[in-house]
Structures are given as C-alpha cells and as structure tokens.
C-alpha cells in the first residue's frame, strides 16, 4: 500500500525543488572549476610539447645531409 498524500503539486513546488537541485549542481561546478581549468591548461601544454617533439623528429628524418668537399 502506498502512503501518498492527496495534496496537489503546484508549479511553485516544482520551481522551488528545481532551484534547490540546480543550486547544488552549480555549487559543485563552481568548486571544481579551478581544478578543471588547471587540468585543461596542463593537458594543452602537454599536447603542444608532444607536437613540437614529433615535429622536430620528423624534420630530422626528412632533412638531407649535404656534404660539400673542395677539390
């Protein structure tokens, strides 16, 4: 048997509950934002470094060594 009340749920009740839930989510996101931004910056920096190193390696493989001798 259910013990549900017969009171109707109003629009104000729904809005209040939605504000409560979104308020908690917003607080959580705001608290985690510095860590997320720091991680994104570190990841981007790592990506740039790896791309630079792979570019240097590829440049060394493709560059020709020209030896000039005087006769």
ABEGO torsion letter per residue (X at the ends): XBABBABBBBAAAAAAAAAAAAAAAAAAAAAAAAAAAAAAAAAAAAAAAAAAAAAAAAAAAABBBBBBBBX
